[in-house]
Amino acid sequence: MSSDFSFIETGGPEVQDYVRTVRAQFGPRAQISYLGEAGWFSAKVFVEAVKRMGNDISRANLLKTMDALPAGLGAGFTSTMHFAPGPHDITRCLQLGKVTSGKVAAYKPYACDDENFDR
């Protein structure tokens, strides 16, 4: 299996914070998943951008601010992020995972394809 996000079962402190927070809110009904993790991370990125926007709360400033976010923002969730103007393919990396006893663990580190296919 492959993923552009850290695997939930073996992810670091940031991923485990997502798991703990969702389980604390929803208890045994908590649905912990790749999609939830991606949504959680997306919300963190959006909040960080809004904090940096200052008083100009506009679509144009949001895009400008997000294009200038630091690469380290994905730490713990993804490989190095690439925030920049133009096509917003912020990560082109996947890691391979191996399922053992019903849990996914990273098998190979992130491999990235930084070739740009824009025409």
C-alpha positions as CSV (number, residue, x, y, z in Angstrom):
1,M,0.0,0.0,0.0
2,S,1.1,3.6,-0.5
3,S,0.2,6.9,0.9
4,D,1.1,10.6,0.7
5,F,0.3,11.0,4.4
6,S,1.9,9.2,7.4
7,F,0.2,6.0,8.3
8,I,-2.2,6.4,11.2
9,E,-0.9,3.4,13.2
10,T,2.7,4.4,13.0
11,G,2.5,8.2,12.5
12,G,4.4,10.5,14.8
13,P,3.2,12.9,17.5
14,E,1.2,15.1,15.1
15,V,-0.8,12.1,13.7
16,Q,-1.3,10.7,17.2
17,D,-2.7,14.1,18.3
18,Y,-5.3,13.8,15.6
19,V,-6.2,10.3,16.7
20,R,-6.4,11.3,20.4
21,T,-8.5,14.4,19.7
22,V,-11.0,12.6,17.5
23,R,-11.3,9.7,20.0
24,A,-11.8,12.1,22.9
25,Q,-14.6,13.8,21.0
26,F,-16.4,10.8,19.6
27,G,-15.3,7.9,21.9
28,P,-15.8,4.4,20.5
29,R,-17.7,5.8,17.5
30,A,-14.6,7.7,16.3
31,Q,-13.8,7.0,12.7
32,I,-10.1,7.4,12.3
33,S,-9.1,7.3,8.7
34,Y,-6.9,8.5,5.9
35,L,-9.6,11.0,4.9
36,G,-10.0,12.3,8.4
37,E,-6.3,12.7,8.7
38,A,-6.1,14.6,5.4
39,G,-9.0,16.8,6.5
40,W,-7.4,17.5,9.9
41,F,-4.1,18.5,8.2
42,S,-6.0,20.7,5.7
43,A,-7.7,22.5,8.5
44,K,-4.3,23.1,10.2
45,V,-2.9,24.6,7.0
46,F,-5.9,26.8,6.6
47,V,-5.8,28.1,10.2
48,E,-2.1,28.8,9.8
49,A,-2.7,30.8,6.6
50,V,-5.5,32.8,8.3
51,K,-3.2,33.6,11.2
52,R,-0.6,35.0,8.7
53,M,-3.1,37.0,6.6
54,G,-3.4,40.0,8.9
55,N,-6.3,42.3,8.4
56,D,-6.7,41.7,4.6
57,I,-9.2,38.8,4.7
58,S,-9.7,38.3,1.0
59,R,-9.5,35.4,-1.5
60,A,-6.5,37.0,-3.2
61,N,-4.6,37.4,0.1
62,L,-5.5,33.9,1.1
63,L,-3.9,32.5,-2.1
64,K,-0.9,34.7,-1.8
65,T,-0.4,33.7,1.9
66,M,-0.8,30.0,1.2
67,D,1.7,30.2,-1.7
68,A,4.2,31.5,0.8
69,L,3.7,29.0,3.6
70,P,6.9,27.3,4.8
71,A,7.8,23.8,3.6
72,G,8.0,22.5,7.2
73,L,4.3,22.9,7.7
74,G,3.7,19.3,6.7
75,A,6.1,17.9,9.3
76,G,4.7,14.8,10.9
77,F,1.9,14.3,8.4
78,T,3.6,14.3,4.9
79,S,6.9,14.6,3.2
80,T,8.3,18.1,2.6
81,M,5.6,20.3,1.2
82,H,6.0,22.7,-1.7
83,F,3.9,25.8,-1.3
84,A,4.4,28.1,-4.3
85,P,2.5,30.1,-6.9
86,G,1.2,28.2,-9.9
87,P,0.0,24.6,-9.9
88,H,-0.8,23.6,-6.3
89,D,0.6,20.1,-6.3
90,I,2.1,20.6,-2.9
91,T,3.5,17.1,-2.5
92,R,4.6,14.6,-5.1
93,C,5.8,12.0,-2.7
94,L,4.5,8.6,-1.5
95,Q,5.7,6.1,1.1
96,L,5.1,2.4,0.9
97,G,3.5,0.6,3.8
98,K,3.3,-3.0,4.8
99,V,0.3,-4.5,6.6
100,T,1.3,-6.8,9.5
101,S,-1.3,-8.2,11.9
102,G,-3.9,-5.8,10.5
103,K,-1.9,-2.6,11.0
104,V,0.0,-0.6,8.5
105,A,3.6,0.4,9.1
106,A,6.0,2.3,6.9
107,Y,8.0,-0.1,4.8
108,K,10.0,2.4,2.7
109,P,10.5,6.1,3.3
110,Y,8.9,8.8,1.1
111,A,10.0,8.6,-2.6
112,C,9.4,11.9,-4.5
113,D,8.9,12.7,-8.1
114,D,9.8,16.4,-8.5
115,E,9.4,16.4,-12.3
116,N,7.1,19.1,-13.3
117,F,4.6,18.1,-16.0
118,D,3.1,21.6,-16.5
119,R,2.8,22.6,-20.2
